[in-house]
């Protein structure tokens, strides 16, 4: 597709369940980013990938969060044993290259996660 | 810690006037500066970016960068109600050249 694609667009689940969020970046974009945005708040950086590698995982809120990227394309963000504070919009973005000046990030429509 | 500061607003501007949005940043080594617009319930969309001191114009939008004073601004001429949104400033480069450092955004309201 032409843009960043995220699925599902909405996810409602019970506390304690695991969830998996998917991001398909723009074709040819090697860098991929995950953010979280709570209602009325700014963007919280979670993790980035250059290719399949994620050198810096310090932005992940807890060890319940993990992310992977295979084949240098699709990425999944997994949240285990979900808590109510995990409720937020999870945004994925991609850019042509990592660390290159003037390479803007392009966002998907996000996954709205609600933990009951 | 690298910071990007924006006035949260809301900034209320009458239709047809110029809206001025400001952003300051702490990392003097920052190289690229981005403005995104985010409508309520939507994801951020890129408006424009700037990396050289001075002004950069794109239609009704002008980005202004002053690296010595470490601020970047966005001017919106002939403001329209459809410009009502939250505007996010993001800064790239310096020590954290692999990611954007985001401001919390300024909510802009254009009153008809």
Interface residues (C-beta under 8 A of the other chain):
Chain A: X31 X33 X41 X42 X43 X45 X48 X50 X56 X89 X91 X98 X99 X101 X102 X103 X104 X105 X106 X107 X108 X109 X110
Chain B: X31 X32 X34 X42 X43 X44 X45 X46 X49 X51 X88 X90 X92 X93 X97 X98 X99 X100 X102 X103 X104 X105
